Amino acid sequence: MVIPSDVLQRVAQATDAESIKETQLIQSLWGGYGELFRATLNGGCYDSVIVKHIKLPRPKQHPRGWNTALSHQRKLYSYQVEVNWYQQFANQCSPLCPVPRCLFVEAQDEEILLVLEDLGTLGFSEVHKVANSVQVKACLSWLAQFHAQHFGVEPEGLWQTGTYWHLETRPDELAALNDEPLKEAAGLIDHTLKQCRFQALVHGDAKLANFCFTPDGSKVAAVDFQYVGKGCGMKDVILFISSCVPFEECQFRVPLLLDHYFAELKRALTRFQPQVEPSLVEQEWRPLYCVAWADFQRFVKGWSPDHWKINAYTEGVAQQALTQLKEMQ
């Protein structure tokens, strides 16, 4: 990977470093929009930083063929949301739900440069493709703290509806959906989640890959805030579970995981929002677990009908949501 010299120069200036000792590619950004890399520094206040270099011209290809004008505009807006998050919200996050602090941001016509704390230097050095029970609970605890701190917060500069799959931005995938009952219920599912009384900021892409762990797995920090916005906390919970709990285990593990999340949410709301009665939040949000999953299932089945996240468990949960919504009408 060759990073343009002017980018490295700006990173060095932003961190008061004498020079960039070396760079290490972490990953290319989804759809060919740039790269995420670690810069090791000579001099200055930081040994290393994480740099997100975003190039905005529309790429020629998309990994799954969704290279449309709408898809491009959604991606452009997501990067602006991430800039707004790091400029306005990230540095106020509680140590109980750590995120990298923003050190520098620069947005030009066709380029965004984000310089962030390197979580690895703060003890969050591990990323896992498979999570054990300690790590799963640590992530759910992080989500509970995050939702509680940002409970009732208006998403100024963020997504009015958080998550990358929400209905308003996915008409192409809805049109491609062959599950007619789910397709017919898509608007009601979306409305139910939007109109619930209790709302918070949701991470919006809370998959396992976006959490960095301490070596013992007991604490985590989160990254990648392109889809942060307003929503029901269950949307983050179902996406996280979908990313790390084997579906054949969901039937018996999910009730215990939800118990853990709501116990943590109760403690966090007592700390951050003493005016809110936690039991009322749980009474509203717990039944929306299946509705949030049906919302995600609607997206996945339209986006990639043969995706591994479509299986007996997710089909059953989506059907439960449709039955539940029908009974509520």
QUIFENPE-V15948 format. One record per backbone hydrogen bond with DSSP energy under -0.5 kcal/mol. CO is the residue of the C=O (numbers start at 0). NH is the residue of the N-H. E is the energy in kcal/mol with one decimal. If there is no record, write none. Layout:
# QUIFENPE-V15948
co={CO CO}
nh={NH NH}
e={E E}
This chain:
# QUIFENPE-V15948
co={0 3 3 4 5 6 7 8 9 10 11 12 14 18 18 21 23 26 28 28 32 33 34 35 35 36 37 37 38 39 39 40 41 41 46 47 48 49 50 50 51 51 52 52 53 53 61 64 65 67 68 69 70 71 72 73 74 75 76 77 78 79 80 81 82 83 84 84 88 89 93 94 97 100 100 103 105 105 107 109 110 111 111 112 113 113 114 114 115 116 117 118 118 119 122 125 131 132 133 134 135 136 137 138 139 140 141 142 143 144 145 147 149 149 153 154 158 162 165 166 169 170 171 172 173 177 178 179 180 181 182 184 185 186 187 188 189 190 192 196 198 199 201 203 204 206 207 209 211 212 213 218 220 221 224 226 227 228 229 230 231 232 232 233 234 235 236 237 238 239 239 240 240 243 245 245 246 246 248 248 249 252 253 254 255 256 257 258 259 260 261 262 263 264 265 266 267 268 272 275 276 276 277 278 279 280 281 284 285 286 287 288 289 290 291 292 293 294 295 296 297 298 298 299 303 306 308 310 311 312 313 314 315 316 317 318 319 320 321 322 323 324 325}
nh={2 6 7 8 9 10 11 12 13 14 16 15 44 20 41 39 37 35 31 32 54 28 52 25 26 50 23 39 48 20 21 42 17 18 40 117 38 115 36 52 53 113 34 54 55 111 64 66 67 71 72 73 74 75 76 77 78 79 80 81 82 83 84 85 86 87 88 89 91 92 96 97 221 102 116 114 107 112 110 55 107 53 113 105 51 115 102 103 49 118 120 121 123 122 124 212 135 136 137 138 139 140 141 142 143 144 145 146 147 148 149 150 152 200 155 157 229 165 168 169 173 174 175 176 176 179 182 183 184 185 185 188 189 190 191 192 193 194 195 198 151 230 228 163 206 209 210 222 220 125 216 213 211 99 227 162 158 201 161 199 234 235 236 237 238 239 240 241 242 242 243 243 244 245 248 249 249 250 251 252 253 256 257 258 259 260 261 262 263 264 265 266 267 268 269 270 271 272 275 277 279 280 281 282 283 284 285 287 288 290 291 292 293 294 295 296 297 298 299 300 301 301 302 303 306 309 310 314 315 316 317 318 319 320 321 322 323 324 325 326 327 328 328}
e={-0.6 -0.7 -1.8 -2.2 -1.9 -2.2 -2.4 -2.3 -2.4 -1.4 -2.3 -1.0 -1.1 -0.7 -2.7 -2.8 -2.8 -2.9 -1.9 -0.5 -3.0 -2.3 -2.7 -2.8 -1.7 -3.3 -2.3 -0.5 -1.9 -2.5 -1.2 -0.6 -2.9 -1.2 -2.6 -0.6 -2.6 -3.2 -2.6 -0.7 -0.7 -2.3 -2.0 -0.5 -0.5 -2.3 -1.5 -1.0 -1.5 -2.3 -2.5 -2.5 -2.0 -2.6 -2.5 -2.1 -1.7 -1.6 -2.6 -2.0 -2.1 -2.5 -2.8 -2.4 -2.3 -2.7 -2.6 -2.5 -2.0 -1.8 -1.8 -0.7 -1.9 -0.5 -2.1 -2.9 -0.5 -2.9 -0.7 -1.8 -3.5 -3.0 -0.5 -2.0 -2.7 -0.5 -2.7 -1.6 -2.4 -0.9 -1.6 -1.4 -2.1 -0.9 -1.4 -3.5 -2.4 -2.2 -2.0 -1.9 -2.1 -2.3 -2.1 -2.5 -2.3 -2.3 -2.7 -2.9 -2.2 -2.6 -2.0 -1.3 -1.3 -1.1 -1.9 -2.1 -1.7 -0.6 -1.5 -1.9 -1.8 -2.4 -1.5 -0.6 -0.9 -1.2 -2.6 -3.0 -1.5 -0.5 -0.9 -2.8 -2.4 -2.5 -2.7 -1.9 -2.2 -2.5 -0.5 -0.6 -2.5 -2.4 -1.8 -1.3 -2.1 -2.0 -1.8 -2.3 -2.3 -2.6 -2.1 -2.1 -2.9 -0.6 -0.6 -2.3 -2.0 -3.6 -3.1 -2.4 -2.0 -0.7 -1.7 -2.8 -1.5 -2.5 -2.5 -2.5 -1.1 -0.9 -0.7 -1.1 -2.4 -0.6 -2.1 -0.7 -0.6 -0.5 -0.6 -2.1 -2.5 -2.1 -3.0 -1.9 -2.1 -2.6 -2.7 -2.1 -2.4 -2.7 -2.3 -1.8 -2.5 -3.2 -2.1 -1.4 -3.2 -2.6 -2.4 -0.8 -1.2 -1.2 -2.4 -2.2 -1.5 -3.2 -2.4 -1.0 -1.6 -0.5 -3.0 -1.9 -2.2 -2.0 -1.8 -2.8 -2.2 -1.3 -2.7 -2.6 -1.0 -0.5 -2.4 -3.0 -2.5 -1.8 -0.7 -2.6 -2.0 -2.4 -2.3 -2.2 -2.2 -2.0 -2.1 -2.4 -2.5 -2.8 -2.0 -2.0 -1.2 -0.9 -0.6}
